[in-house]
Amino acid sequence: MSERPVTLSGQSGTWGDVGDGWDDVAAGDACKRLSRAEAAALRASQRSISPWWVVGVQAAVGAAATLVGWWLTGRREVAWSMLYGAAAVVVPAAVLARGVTRRVARMTPLGSAVSLMLWEFVKIALALAMLLLAPKIVQPLSWPALLAALVLCMQVYWFALLRRAR
């Protein structure tokens, strides 16, 4: 392979001269294997949020949105549509939470990743099925009310991320 001149951030050289970004790491600063105590301390310092907490907050937001929608409009179809929209988020999220919190799902890192992907697929399929069945189950259906509750419940994921970051 021929050595072509390159310029990176004001420095010139050849392709062979371009570092891989690890040159500035001193030998003593390289990654090291943690002891059991160090790993436990690191785990304890990291905040985690239970998926069941997220599902509970989604259910509470959905119930509150349903009550507010019913109070504002006074129409039963709006309340039922909003309740179903909330359920289209909460029920699949609960199925996902149940799947990923099982002990079998946490046996190995690969098993955890595969389990998460599988249960996320199940969650998406269940949510789509619930939305497709909405006109048959909720009659008369108010799509704007259903979608409003659905969006409000999905925003709980952002709230959970912000809560974890604090």
Sine and cosine of phi, psi and omega as CSV:
sin_phi,cos_phi,sin_psi,cos_psi,sin_omega,cos_omega
0.00,0.00,0.71,-0.71,-0.04,-1.00
-0.98,0.18,0.51,-0.86,0.00,-1.00
-1.00,0.04,0.95,-0.31,0.01,-1.00
-0.99,-0.13,0.61,-0.79,0.04,-1.00
-0.94,0.35,0.63,-0.77,0.05,-1.00
-0.73,-0.68,0.35,-0.94,0.09,-1.00
-0.78,-0.63,0.86,-0.51,0.05,-1.00
-0.83,-0.56,0.87,-0.50,0.03,-1.00
0.69,0.73,0.77,0.63,0.09,-1.00
0.99,0.10,-0.06,1.00,0.00,-1.00
-0.96,-0.27,0.64,-0.77,0.04,-1.00
-0.95,-0.32,0.41,-0.91,0.00,-1.00
0.05,-1.00,-0.36,-0.93,0.05,-1.00
-0.88,-0.47,0.17,-0.98,0.00,-1.00
-0.84,0.55,-0.59,0.81,0.00,-1.00
-0.93,0.37,-0.37,0.93,-0.02,-1.00
-1.00,0.07,-0.28,0.96,-0.08,-1.00
-0.95,0.32,0.85,-0.52,-0.03,-1.00
-0.97,0.26,0.22,-0.97,0.00,-1.00
-1.00,-0.10,0.14,0.99,0.05,-1.00
1.00,-0.02,-0.10,1.00,-0.05,-1.00
-0.98,-0.20,-0.06,1.00,-0.05,-1.00
-0.89,0.45,-0.50,0.87,-0.07,-1.00
-0.99,0.12,-0.06,1.00,0.02,-1.00
-1.00,0.04,0.87,-0.50,0.01,-1.00
-0.94,0.34,0.40,-0.91,-0.05,-1.00
-0.85,0.52,-0.59,0.81,0.00,-1.00
-0.97,0.24,-0.30,0.95,-0.03,-1.00
-1.00,0.00,-0.04,1.00,-0.05,-1.00
-0.89,0.45,0.32,-0.95,0.00,-1.00
-0.88,0.48,0.63,-0.78,0.03,-1.00
-0.78,-0.62,0.39,-0.92,0.02,-1.00
-0.96,0.28,0.75,-0.66,-0.01,-1.00
-0.99,0.12,0.55,-0.84,0.11,-0.99
-0.97,0.24,0.18,-0.98,0.01,-1.00
-0.86,0.51,-0.66,0.75,-0.01,-1.00
-0.93,0.38,-0.67,0.74,0.03,-1.00
-0.90,0.43,-0.65,0.76,0.03,-1.00
-0.90,0.43,-0.66,0.75,0.03,-1.00
-0.90,0.43,-0.64,0.76,0.03,-1.00
-0.91,0.42,-0.64,0.77,0.03,-1.00
-0.90,0.43,-0.70,0.72,0.03,-1.00
-0.88,0.48,-0.65,0.76,-0.02,-1.00
-0.92,0.38,-0.50,0.87,-0.02,-1.00
-0.98,0.18,-0.30,0.95,-0.01,-1.00
-1.00,0.02,0.76,-0.64,0.05,-1.00
-0.99,0.16,0.66,-0.75,0.12,-0.99
-0.74,-0.67,0.49,-0.87,0.00,-1.00
-0.90,-0.44,0.74,-0.67,0.02,-1.00
-0.92,0.39,0.67,-0.74,0.08,-1.00
-0.89,0.45,-0.44,0.90,0.03,-1.00
-0.94,0.34,-0.50,0.87,0.09,-1.00
-0.90,0.43,-0.69,0.72,0.01,-1.00
-0.88,0.47,-0.70,0.71,0.01,-1.00
-0.89,0.46,-0.66,0.75,0.02,-1.00
-0.89,0.45,-0.68,0.73,0.03,-1.00
-0.92,0.39,-0.62,0.78,0.06,-1.00
-0.87,0.49,-0.68,0.74,0.01,-1.00
-0.90,0.44,-0.66,0.75,0.02,-1.00
-0.91,0.42,-0.68,0.74,0.03,-1.00
-0.89,0.45,-0.67,0.74,0.02,-1.00
-0.89,0.45,-0.67,0.74,0.02,-1.00
-0.91,0.41,-0.68,0.73,0.01,-1.00
-0.90,0.44,-0.67,0.74,0.02,-1.00
-0.89,0.45,-0.63,0.77,0.02,-1.00
-0.89,0.45,-0.72,0.70,0.01,-1.00
-0.90,0.44,-0.66,0.75,0.02,-1.00
-0.92,0.40,-0.68,0.74,0.03,-1.00
-0.88,0.47,-0.66,0.75,0.03,-1.00
-0.92,0.38,-0.66,0.76,-0.01,-1.00
-0.92,0.40,-0.64,0.77,-0.03,-1.00
-0.95,0.32,-0.63,0.78,-0.09,-1.00
-0.99,-0.17,-0.50,0.87,-0.06,-1.00
0.95,0.31,0.22,0.98,-0.04,-1.00
-0.95,-0.32,0.76,-0.65,-0.01,-1.00
-0.91,0.42,-0.60,0.80,-0.03,-1.00
-0.90,0.43,-0.51,0.86,0.07,-1.00
-0.93,0.37,-0.70,0.71,0.00,-1.00
-0.89,0.45,-0.73,0.69,0.00,-1.00
-0.91,0.42,-0.62,0.79,0.02,-1.00
-0.91,0.41,-0.66,0.75,0.02,-1.00
-0.93,0.37,-0.63,0.78,0.04,-1.00
-0.89,0.45,-0.66,0.75,0.03,-1.00
-0.93,0.38,-0.61,0.79,0.06,-1.00
-0.88,0.47,-0.65,0.76,0.06,-1.00
-0.91,0.41,-0.65,0.76,0.01,-1.00
-0.91,0.42,-0.52,0.85,0.02,-1.00
-0.93,0.37,-0.24,0.97,0.10,-1.00
-0.98,-0.20,-0.70,0.71,-0.13,-0.99
-0.94,0.34,-0.71,0.70,-0.05,-1.00
-0.89,0.45,-0.77,0.64,0.05,-1.00
-0.89,0.46,-0.58,0.82,0.03,-1.00
-0.91,0.41,-0.60,0.80,0.04,-1.00
-0.92,0.39,-0.63,0.78,0.05,-1.00
-0.89,0.45,-0.69,0.72,0.04,-1.00
-0.88,0.47,-0.73,0.69,-0.02,-1.00
-0.87,0.50,-0.67,0.75,0.02,-1.00
-0.90,0.44,-0.67,0.74,-0.03,-1.00
-0.92,0.39,-0.68,0.74,-0.08,-1.00
-1.00,0.09,-0.24,0.97,0.02,-1.00
-0.99,-0.11,-0.02,1.00,0.08,-1.00
-0.92,0.40,0.48,-0.87,-0.04,-1.00
-0.90,0.44,-0.60,0.80,-0.01,-1.00
-0.88,0.48,-0.56,0.83,-0.05,-1.00
-0.95,0.33,-0.26,0.97,-0.07,-1.00
-0.94,-0.35,0.28,0.96,-0.08,-1.00
-0.92,0.38,-0.75,0.66,-0.01,-1.00
-0.74,-0.68,0.36,-0.93,0.04,-1.00
-0.86,0.50,-0.66,0.75,0.03,-1.00
-0.91,0.42,-0.68,0.73,0.03,-1.00
-0.88,0.48,-0.63,0.78,0.03,-1.00
-0.90,0.44,-0.69,0.72,-0.01,-1.00
-0.91,0.41,-0.71,0.71,0.01,-1.00
-0.91,0.42,-0.66,0.75,0.02,-1.00
-0.88,0.47,-0.69,0.72,0.02,-1.00
-0.87,0.49,-0.71,0.70,-0.01,-1.00
-0.90,0.43,-0.67,0.74,0.01,-1.00
-0.89,0.46,-0.76,0.65,-0.04,-1.00
-0.94,0.34,-0.50,0.87,0.08,-1.00
-0.92,0.39,-0.62,0.78,0.07,-1.00
-0.89,0.45,-0.69,0.73,0.04,-1.00
-0.88,0.48,-0.66,0.75,0.02,-1.00
-0.87,0.49,-0.73,0.68,-0.01,-1.00
-0.90,0.43,-0.70,0.72,0.01,-1.00
-0.89,0.46,-0.66,0.75,0.02,-1.00
-0.91,0.40,-0.66,0.75,0.03,-1.00
-0.89,0.45,-0.69,0.73,0.04,-1.00
-0.90,0.45,-0.67,0.74,0.02,-1.00
-0.88,0.47,-0.67,0.75,0.02,-1.00
-0.90,0.43,-0.64,0.77,0.02,-1.00
-0.93,0.36,-0.61,0.80,0.04,-1.00
-0.92,0.38,-0.53,0.85,0.00,-1.00
-1.00,0.07,-0.12,0.99,-0.06,-1.00
-0.81,0.58,-0.72,0.70,-0.02,-1.00
-0.90,0.43,-0.44,0.90,0.02,-1.00
-0.99,0.14,-0.52,0.85,-0.08,-1.00
-1.00,0.04,-0.69,0.72,-0.04,-1.00
-0.96,-0.26,0.93,-0.36,0.01,-1.00
-0.75,-0.67,0.80,-0.60,-0.09,1.00
-0.97,0.23,0.57,-0.82,-0.06,-1.00
-0.99,-0.16,0.71,-0.71,0.11,-0.99
-0.95,-0.30,0.98,-0.19,-0.03,-1.00
-0.86,0.50,-0.68,0.74,0.02,-1.00
-0.86,0.52,-0.65,0.76,0.01,-1.00
-0.92,0.39,-0.69,0.73,0.02,-1.00
-0.86,0.50,-0.73,0.68,-0.04,-1.00
-0.93,0.37,-0.56,0.83,0.05,-1.00
-0.89,0.46,-0.72,0.69,0.02,-1.00
-0.92,0.40,-0.63,0.78,0.02,-1.00
-0.87,0.50,-0.72,0.69,-0.01,-1.00
-0.92,0.40,-0.68,0.73,0.02,-1.00
-0.87,0.50,-0.68,0.74,0.00,-1.00
-0.93,0.37,-0.58,0.82,0.01,-1.00
-0.94,0.34,-0.43,0.90,0.01,-1.00
-0.92,0.38,-0.26,0.96,0.04,-1.00
-0.88,0.48,-0.50,0.87,0.04,-1.00
-0.87,0.50,-0.65,0.76,0.04,-1.00
-0.91,0.41,-0.67,0.74,0.02,-1.00
-0.87,0.49,-0.66,0.75,0.01,-1.00
-0.91,0.42,-0.64,0.76,0.04,-1.00
-0.90,0.43,-0.67,0.74,0.03,-1.00
-0.91,0.41,-0.63,0.78,0.01,-1.00
-0.91,0.42,-0.63,0.77,0.00,-1.00
-0.93,0.37,-0.56,0.83,-0.05,-1.00
-0.94,0.34,-0.44,0.90,-0.01,-1.00
-0.94,0.34,0.00,0.00,0.00,0.00
